[in-house]
Each structure stands twice: as structure tokens, then as C-alpha cells.
Amino acid sequence: MGLDDKIENTAQETAGKVKQDIGEATDDKDLQAEGKADQKSANIKQAGEKIKDAFKK
């Protein structure tokens, strides 16, 4: 996995967690859902990068 991709995916996952937490604190269901979606997207990207790395070896 490229370092840039890993950093970008981690940042997206962290931002999603922050959005989710803020949504929970403010009772904003839309922001909670957006945060969860961001986290899932980042996790899928990370999994894809790991698969690519496995085939490179």
C-alpha cells in the first residue's frame, strides 16, 4: 500500500469518526450517517490497497 494512500485513507476514517461523534453529541442523524459512510469508504479503500499489495508480492 502506498504511504500516501494509507495516510489519505486513515485521515478519511478519522474525519468520519469525528463527524459521527459530533452527530451523536448534537443528535444530528444525518451527520452521524455521513460519518459512518466516510469510515466505511475508507475501510473499503484500505482493503483494496491491501489486495493490490498482496498481488504485487
PDB file with SEQRES, HELIX, SHEET and CRYST1 records, atoms N, CA, C and O in Angstrom:
SEQRES   1 A   57  MET GLY LEU ASP ASP LYS ILE GLU ASN THR ALA GLN GLU          
SEQRES   2 A   57  THR ALA GLY LYS VAL LYS GLN ASP ILE GLY GLU ALA THR          
SEQRES   3 A   57  ASP ASP LYS ASP LEU GLN ALA GLU GLY LYS ALA ASP GLN          
SEQRES   4 A   57  LYS SER ALA ASN ILE LYS GLN ALA GLY GLU LYS ILE LYS          
SEQRES   5 A   57  ASP ALA PHE LYS LYS                                          
HELIX    1 AA1 LEU A    3  THR A   26  1                                  24    
HELIX    2 AA2 LYS A   29  LYS A   56  1                                  28    
CRYST1    1.000    1.000    1.000  90.00  90.00  90.00 P 1           1          
ATOM      1  N   MET A   1       0.858  -1.158   0.000  1.00  0.00           N  
ATOM      2  CA  MET A   1       0.000   0.000   0.000  1.00  0.00           C  
ATOM      3  C   MET A   1       0.906   1.222   0.000  1.00  0.00           C  
ATOM      4  O   MET A   1       1.859   1.298   0.776  1.00  0.00           O  
ATOM      5  N   GLY A   2       0.607   2.176  -0.870  1.00  0.00           N  
ATOM      6  CA  GLY A   2       1.391   3.394  -0.905  1.00  0.00           C  
ATOM      7  C   GLY A   2       1.182   4.200   0.359  1.00  0.00           C  
ATOM      8  O   GLY A   2       0.077   4.266   0.896  1.00  0.00           O  
ATOM      9  N   LEU A   3       2.241   4.803   0.820  1.00  0.00           N  
ATOM     10  CA  LEU A   3       2.164   5.589   2.054  1.00  0.00           C  
ATOM     11  C   LEU A   3       1.155   6.716   1.925  1.00  0.00           C  
ATOM     12  O   LEU A   3       0.406   6.988   2.863  1.00  0.00           O  
ATOM     13  N   ASP A   4       1.128   7.380   0.764  1.00  0.00           N  
ATOM     14  CA  ASP A   4       0.168   8.465   0.557  1.00  0.00           C  
ATOM     15  C   ASP A   4      -1.269   7.962   0.660  1.00  0.00           C  
ATOM     16  O   ASP A   4      -2.118   8.605   1.278  1.00  0.00           O  
ATOM     17  N   ASP A   5      -1.532   6.811   0.050  1.00  0.00           N  
ATOM     18  CA  ASP A   5      -2.882   6.241   0.109  1.00  0.00           C  
ATOM     19  C   ASP A   5      -3.254   5.865   1.528  1.00  0.00           C  
ATOM     20  O   ASP A   5      -4.383   6.091   1.963  1.00  0.00           O  
ATOM     21  N   LYS A   6      -2.301   5.291   2.248  1.00  0.00           N  
ATOM     22  CA  LYS A   6      -2.569   4.887   3.629  1.00  0.00           C  
ATOM     23  C   LYS A   6      -2.889   6.103   4.498  1.00  0.00           C  
ATOM     24  O   LYS A   6      -3.815   6.069   5.308  1.00  0.00           O  
ATOM     25  N   ILE A   7      -2.120   7.171   4.324  1.00  0.00           N  
ATOM     26  CA  ILE A   7      -2.363   8.396   5.094  1.00  0.00           C  
ATOM     27  C   ILE A   7      -3.720   8.989   4.740  1.00  0.00           C  
ATOM     28  O   ILE A   7      -4.473   9.404   5.620  1.00  0.00           O  
ATOM     29  N   GLU A   8      -4.026   9.026   3.446  1.00  0.00           N  
ATOM     30  CA  GLU A   8      -5.308   9.582   2.996  1.00  0.00           C  
ATOM     31  C   GLU A   8      -6.483   8.781   3.541  1.00  0.00           C  
ATOM     32  O   GLU A   8      -7.469   9.357   4.000  1.00  0.00           O  
ATOM     33  N   ASN A   9      -6.382   7.455   3.493  1.00  0.00           N  
ATOM     34  CA  ASN A   9      -7.464   6.605   3.992  1.00  0.00           C  
ATOM     35  C   ASN A   9      -7.629   6.744   5.499  1.00  0.00           C  
ATOM     36  O   ASN A   9      -8.752   6.776   6.003  1.00  0.00           O  
ATOM     37  N   THR A  10      -6.526   6.826   6.212  1.00  0.00           N  
ATOM     38  CA  THR A  10      -6.589   6.995   7.665  1.00  0.00           C  
ATOM     39  C   THR A  10      -7.211   8.348   8.018  1.00  0.00           C  
ATOM     40  O   THR A  10      -8.006   8.446   8.953  1.00  0.00           O  
ATOM     41  N   ALA A  11      -6.849   9.377   7.273  1.00  0.00           N  
ATOM     42  CA  ALA A  11      -7.419  10.704   7.511  1.00  0.00           C  
ATOM     43  C   ALA A  11      -8.923  10.698   7.255  1.00  0.00           C  
ATOM     44  O   ALA A  11      -9.688  11.302   8.007  1.00  0.00           O  
ATOM     45  N   GLN A  12      -9.346  10.014   6.190  1.00  0.00           N  
ATOM     46  CA  GLN A  12     -10.773   9.940   5.882  1.00  0.00           C  
ATOM     47  C   GLN A  12     -11.516   9.172   6.978  1.00  0.00           C  
ATOM     48  O   GLN A  12     -12.614   9.557   7.378  1.00  0.00           O  
ATOM     49  N   GLU A  13     -10.915   8.098   7.452  1.00  0.00           N  
ATOM     50  CA  GLU A  13     -11.543   7.318   8.512  1.00  0.00           C  
ATOM     51  C   GLU A  13     -11.664   8.131   9.796  1.00  0.00           C  
ATOM     52  O   GLU A  13     -12.692   8.090  10.472  1.00  0.00           O  
ATOM     53  N   THR A  14     -10.604   8.870  10.125  1.00  0.00           N  
ATOM     54  CA  THR A  14     -10.612   9.700  11.325  1.00  0.00           C  
ATOM     55  C   THR A  14     -11.647  10.811  11.207  1.00  0.00           C  
ATOM     56  O   THR A  14     -12.382  11.083  12.156  1.00  0.00           O  
ATOM     57  N   ALA A  15     -11.704  11.451  10.048  1.00  0.00           N  
ATOM     58  CA  ALA A  15     -12.689  12.513   9.836  1.00  0.00           C  
ATOM     59  C   ALA A  15     -14.109  11.962   9.961  1.00  0.00           C  
ATOM     60  O   ALA A  15     -14.992  12.619  10.512  1.00  0.00           O  
ATOM     61  N   GLY A  16     -14.317  10.762   9.450  1.00  0.00           N  
ATOM     62  CA  GLY A  16     -15.625  10.125   9.571  1.00  0.00           C  
ATOM     63  C   GLY A  16     -16.002   9.865  11.015  1.00  0.00           C  
ATOM     64  O   GLY A  16     -17.151  10.058  11.411  1.00  0.00           O  
ATOM     65  N   LYS A  17     -15.028   9.426  11.800  1.00  0.00           N  
ATOM     66  CA  LYS A  17     -15.285   9.172  13.220  1.00  0.00           C  
ATOM     67  C   LYS A  17     -15.637  10.469  13.938  1.00  0.00           C  
ATOM     68  O   LYS A  17     -16.537  10.495  14.777  1.00  0.00           O  
ATOM     69  N   VAL A  18     -14.921  11.552  13.606  1.00  0.00           N  
ATOM     70  CA  VAL A  18     -15.213  12.853  14.219  1.00  0.00           C  
ATOM     71  C   VAL A  18     -16.626  13.301  13.852  1.00  0.00           C  
ATOM     72  O   VAL A  18     -17.379  13.757  14.713  1.00  0.00           O  
ATOM     73  N   LYS A  19     -16.984  13.172  12.572  1.00  0.00           N  
ATOM     74  CA  LYS A  19     -18.335  13.545  12.142  1.00  0.00           C  
ATOM     75  C   LYS A  19     -19.387  12.736  12.899  1.00  0.00           C  
ATOM     76  O   LYS A  19     -20.394  13.276  13.358  1.00  0.00           O  
ATOM     77  N   GLN A  20     -19.135  11.439  13.020  1.00  0.00           N  
ATOM     78  CA  GLN A  20     -20.088  10.578  13.717  1.00  0.00           C  
ATOM     79  C   GLN A  20     -20.226  11.010  15.177  1.00  0.00           C  
ATOM     80  O   GLN A  20     -21.339  11.092  15.697  1.00  0.00           O  
ATOM     81  N   ASP A  21     -19.115  11.283  15.830  1.00  0.00           N  
ATOM     82  CA  ASP A  21     -19.148  11.695  17.230  1.00  0.00           C  
ATOM     83  C   ASP A  21     -19.866  13.032  17.410  1.00  0.00           C  
ATOM     84  O   ASP A  21     -20.647  13.201  18.346  1.00  0.00           O  
ATOM     85  N   ILE A  22     -19.599  13.978  16.511  1.00  0.00           N  
ATOM     86  CA  ILE A  22     -20.283  15.268  16.587  1.00  0.00           C  
ATOM     87  C   ILE A  22     -21.774  15.084  16.347  1.00  0.00           C  
ATOM     88  O   ILE A  22     -22.596  15.701  17.024  1.00  0.00           O  
ATOM     89  N   GLY A  23     -22.120  14.241  15.390  1.00  0.00           N  
ATOM     90  CA  GLY A  23     -23.524  13.953  15.124  1.00  0.00           C  
ATOM     91  C   GLY A  23     -24.219  13.345  16.325  1.00  0.00           C  
ATOM     92  O   GLY A  23     -25.369  13.677  16.615  1.00  0.00           O  
ATOM     93  N   GLU A  24     -23.532  12.457  17.025  1.00  0.00           N  
ATOM     94  CA  GLU A  24     -24.105  11.855  18.229  1.00  0.00           C  
ATOM     95  C   GLU A  24     -24.270  12.898  19.332  1.00  0.00           C  
ATOM     96  O   GLU A  24     -25.279  12.908  20.038  1.00  0.00           O  
ATOM     97  N   ALA A  25     -23.279  13.772  19.478  1.00  0.00           N  
ATOM     98  CA  ALA A  25     -23.329  14.789  20.534  1.00  0.00           C  
ATOM     99  C   ALA A  25     -24.421  15.824  20.277  1.00  0.00           C  
ATOM    100  O   ALA A  25     -25.013  16.357  21.215  1.00  0.00           O  
ATOM    101  N   THR A  26     -24.685  16.103  18.998  1.00  0.00           N  
ATOM    102  CA  THR A  26     -25.678  17.125  18.660  1.00  0.00           C  
ATOM    103  C   THR A  26     -27.011  16.524  18.226  1.00  0.00           C  
ATOM    104  O   THR A  26     -27.928  17.252  17.846  1.00  0.00           O  
ATOM    105  N   ASP A  27     -27.118  15.219  18.282  1.00  0.00           N  
ATOM    106  CA  ASP A  27     -28.311  14.486  17.866  1.00  0.00           C  
ATOM    107  C   ASP A  27     -28.657  14.769  16.403  1.00  0.00           C  
ATOM    108  O   ASP A  27     -29.825  14.909  16.042  1.00  0.00           O  
ATOM    109  N   ASP A  28     -27.613  14.851  15.567  1.00  0.00           N  
ATOM    110  CA  ASP A  28     -27.762  15.081  14.126  1.00  0.00           C  
ATOM    111  C   ASP A  28     -27.582  13.745  13.418  1.00  0.00           C  
ATOM    112  O   ASP A  28     -26.458  13.303  13.181  1.00  0.00           O  
ATOM    113  N   LYS A  29     -28.697  13.107  13.084  1.00  0.00           N  
ATOM    114  CA  LYS A  29     -28.667  11.770  12.480  1.00  0.00           C  
ATOM    115  C   LYS A  29     -28.000  11.773  11.108  1.00  0.00           C  
ATOM    116  O   LYS A  29     -27.330  10.808  10.739  1.00  0.00           O  
ATOM    117  N   ASP A  30     -28.185  12.864  10.347  1.00  0.00           N  
ATOM    118  CA  ASP A  30     -27.560  12.939   9.022  1.00  0.00           C  
ATOM    119  C   ASP A  30     -26.037  12.974   9.134  1.00  0.00           C  
ATOM    120  O   ASP A  30     -25.341  12.303   8.372  1.00  0.00           O  
ATOM    121  N   LEU A  31     -25.524  13.748  10.072  1.00  0.00           N  
ATOM    122  CA  LEU A  31     -24.076  13.839  10.261  1.00  0.00           C  
ATOM    123  C   LEU A  31     -23.515  12.511  10.763  1.00  0.00           C  
ATOM    124  O   LEU A  31     -22.421  12.105  10.370  1.00  0.00           O  
ATOM    125  N   GLN A  32     -24.261  11.841  11.627  1.00  0.00           N  
ATOM    126  CA  GLN A  32     -23.846  10.513  12.093  1.00  0.00           C  
ATOM    127  C   GLN A  32     -23.720   9.558  10.914  1.00  0.00           C  
ATOM    128  O   GLN A  32     -22.723   8.849  10.783  1.00  0.00           O  
ATOM    129  N   ALA A  33     -24.732   9.543  10.061  1.00  0.00           N  
ATOM    130  CA  ALA A  33     -24.738   8.640   8.909  1.00  0.00           C  
ATOM    131  C   ALA A  33     -23.602   8.982   7.947  1.00  0.00           C  
ATOM    132  O   ALA A  33     -22.956   8.089   7.399  1.00  0.00           O  
ATOM    133  N   GLU A  34     -23.365  10.268   7.745  1.00  0.00           N  
ATOM    134  CA  GLU A  34     -22.273  10.686   6.861  1.00  0.00           C  
ATOM    135  C   GLU A  34     -20.925  10.230   7.419  1.00  0.00           C  
ATOM    136  O   GLU A  34     -20.062   9.774   6.668  1.00  0.00           O  
ATOM    137  N   GLY A  35     -20.749  10.350   8.713  1.00  0.00           N  
ATOM    138  CA  GLY A  35     -19.514   9.908   9.343  1.00  0.00           C  
ATOM    139  C   GLY A  35     -19.300   8.411   9.205  1.00  0.00           C  
ATOM    140  O   GLY A  35     -18.194   7.956   8.913  1.00  0.00           O  
ATOM    141  N   LYS A  36     -20.362   7.651   9.416  1.00  0.00           N  
ATOM    142  CA  LYS A  36     -20.254   6.196   9.263  1.00  0.00           C  
ATOM    143  C   LYS A  36     -19.926   5.816   7.822  1.00  0.00           C  
ATOM    144  O   LYS A  36     -19.130   4.910   7.576  1.00  0.00           O  
ATOM    145  N   ALA A  37     -20.546   6.517   6.871  1.00  0.00           N  
ATOM    146  CA  ALA A  37     -20.284   6.243   5.456  1.00  0.00           C  
ATOM    147  C   ALA A  37     -18.830   6.554   5.100  1.00  0.00           C  
ATOM    148  O   ALA A  37     -18.193   5.805   4.359  1.00  0.00           O  
ATOM    149  N   ASP A  38     -18.310   7.661   5.628  1.00  0.00           N  
ATOM    150  CA  ASP A  38     -16.908   8.007   5.377  1.00  0.00           C  
ATOM    151  C   ASP A  38     -15.973   6.927   5.917  1.00  0.00           C  
ATOM    152  O   ASP A  38     -14.995   6.563   5.264  1.00  0.00           O  
ATOM    153  N   GLN A  39     -16.277   6.420   7.104  1.00  0.00           N  
ATOM    154  CA  GLN A  39     -15.441   5.376   7.704  1.00  0.00           C  
ATOM    155  C   GLN A  39     -15.483   4.102   6.866  1.00  0.00           C  
ATOM    156  O   GLN A  39     -14.451   3.474   6.631  1.00  0.00           O  
ATOM    157  N   LYS A  40     -16.672   3.724   6.420  1.00  0.00           N  
ATOM    158  CA  LYS A  40     -16.799   2.513   5.610  1.00  0.00           C  
ATOM    159  C   LYS A  40     -16.058   2.657   4.289  1.00  0.00           C  
ATOM    160  O   LYS A  40     -15.395   1.725   3.832  1.00  0.00           O  
ATOM    161  N   SER A  41     -16.173   3.825   3.683  1.00  0.00           N  
ATOM    162  CA  SER A  41     -15.482   4.076   2.423  1.00  0.00           C  
ATOM    163  C   SER A  41     -13.973   3.952   2.596  1.00  0.00           C  
ATOM    164  O   SER A  41     -13.296   3.339   1.771  1.00  0.00           O  
ATOM    165  N   ALA A  42     -13.454   4.531   3.660  1.00  0.00           N  
ATOM    166  CA  ALA A  42     -12.017   4.457   3.926  1.00  0.00           C  
ATOM    167  C   ALA A  42     -11.585   3.011   4.154  1.00  0.00           C  
ATOM    168  O   ALA A  42     -10.532   2.596   3.671  1.00  0.00           O  
ATOM    169  N   ASN A  43     -12.382   2.249   4.880  1.00  0.00           N  
ATOM    170  CA  ASN A  43     -12.037   0.854   5.147  1.00  0.00           C  
ATOM    171  C   ASN A  43     -12.040   0.029   3.867  1.00  0.00           C  
ATOM    172  O   ASN A  43     -11.200  -0.855   3.699  1.00  0.00           O  
ATOM    173  N   ILE A  44     -12.975   0.307   2.964  1.00  0.00           N  
ATOM    174  CA  ILE A  44     -13.029  -0.418   1.692  1.00  0.00           C  
ATOM    175  C   ILE A  44     -11.799  -0.082   0.853  1.00  0.00           C  
ATOM    176  O   ILE A  44     -11.203  -0.963   0.233  1.00  0.00           O  
ATOM    177  N   LYS A  45     -11.423   1.199   0.836  1.00  0.00           N  
ATOM    178  CA  LYS A  45     -10.230   1.600   0.094  1.00  0.00           C  
ATOM    179  C   LYS A  45      -8.981   0.923   0.662  1.00  0.00           C  
ATOM    180  O   LYS A  45      -8.117   0.476  -0.093  1.00  0.00           O  
ATOM    181  N   GLN A  46      -8.889   0.850   1.979  1.00  0.00           N  
ATOM    182  CA  GLN A  46      -7.733   0.213   2.606  1.00  0.00           C  
ATOM    183  C   GLN A  46      -7.688  -1.268   2.243  1.00  0.00           C  
ATOM    184  O   GLN A  46      -6.615  -1.809   1.978  1.00  0.00           O  
ATOM    185  N   ALA A  47      -8.828  -1.914   2.231  1.00  0.00           N  
ATOM    186  CA  ALA A  47      -8.874  -3.326   1.871  1.00  0.00           C  
ATOM    187  C   ALA A  47      -8.435  -3.519   0.416  1.00  0.00           C  
ATOM    188  O   ALA A  47      -7.707  -4.462   0.105  1.00  0.00           O  
ATOM    189  N   GLY A  48      -8.876  -2.633  -0.462  1.00  0.00           N  
ATOM    190  CA  GLY A  48      -8.471  -2.711  -1.862  1.00  0.00           C  
ATOM    191  C   GLY A  48      -6.969  -2.545  -2.030  1.00  0.00           C  
ATOM    192  O   GLY A  48      -6.350  -3.248  -2.829  1.00  0.00           O  
ATOM    193  N   GLU A  49      -6.384  -1.624  -1.286  1.00  0.00           N  
ATOM    194  CA  GLU A  49      -4.938  -1.406  -1.351  1.00  0.00           C  
ATOM    195  C   GLU A  49      -4.185  -2.643  -0.841  1.00  0.00           C  
ATOM    196  O   GLU A  49      -3.149  -3.014  -1.394  1.00  0.00           O  
ATOM    197  N   LYS A  50      -4.703  -3.272   0.203  1.00  0.00           N  
ATOM    198  CA  LYS A  50      -4.062  -4.479   0.735  1.00  0.00           C  
ATOM    199  C   LYS A  50      -4.115  -5.620  -0.273  1.00  0.00           C  
ATOM    200  O   LYS A  50      -3.164  -6.391  -0.397  1.00  0.00           O  
ATOM    201  N   ILE A  51      -5.219  -5.722  -0.985  1.00  0.00           N  
ATOM    202  CA  ILE A  51      -5.350  -6.764  -2.020  1.00  0.00           C  
ATOM    203  C   ILE A  51      -4.341  -6.514  -3.137  1.00  0.00           C  
ATOM    204  O   ILE A  51      -3.681  -7.439  -3.610  1.00  0.00           O  
ATOM    205  N   LYS A  52      -4.230  -5.244  -3.553  1.00  0.00           N  
ATOM    206  CA  LYS A  52      -3.251  -4.919  -4.599  1.00  0.00           C  
ATOM    207  C   LYS A  52      -1.839  -5.266  -4.132  1.00  0.00           C  
ATOM    208  O   LYS A  52      -1.045  -5.806  -4.902  1.00  0.00           O  
ATOM    209  N   ASP A  53      -1.529  -4.960  -2.884  1.00  0.00           N  
ATOM    210  CA  ASP A  53      -0.200  -5.259  -2.343  1.00  0.00           C  
ATOM    211  C   ASP A  53       0.049  -6.763  -2.335  1.00  0.00           C  
ATOM    212  O   ASP A  53       1.158  -7.212  -2.624  1.00  0.00           O  
ATOM    213  N   ALA A  54      -0.975  -7.538  -2.004  1.00  0.00           N  
ATOM    214  CA  ALA A  54      -0.809  -8.987  -1.950  1.00  0.00           C  
ATOM    215  C   ALA A  54      -0.460  -9.551  -3.336  1.00  0.00           C  
ATOM    216  O   ALA A  54       0.330 -10.489  -3.439  1.00  0.00           O  
ATOM    217  N   PHE A  55      -1.037  -8.990  -4.387  1.00  0.00           N  
ATOM    218  CA  PHE A  55      -0.763  -9.472  -5.734  1.00  0.00           C  
ATOM    219  C   PHE A  55       0.582  -9.001  -6.249  1.00  0.00           C  
ATOM    220  O   PHE A  55       1.130  -9.601  -7.174  1.00  0.00           O  
ATOM    221  N   LYS A  56       1.127  -7.938  -5.671  1.00  0.00           N  
ATOM    222  CA  LYS A  56       2.437  -7.447  -6.089  1.00  0.00           C  
ATOM    223  C   LYS A  56       3.547  -8.359  -5.591  1.00  0.00           C  
ATOM    224  O   LYS A  56       4.625  -8.394  -6.184  1.00  0.00           O  
ATOM    225  N   LYS A  57       3.307  -9.091  -4.523  1.00  0.00           N  
ATOM    226  CA  LYS A  57       4.336  -9.950  -3.916  1.00  0.00           C  
ATOM    227  C   LYS A  57       4.421 -11.211  -4.634  1.00  0.00           C  
ATOM    228  O   LYS A  57       5.228 -12.070  -4.280  1.00  0.00           O  
TER     229      LYS A  57                                                      
END                                                                             
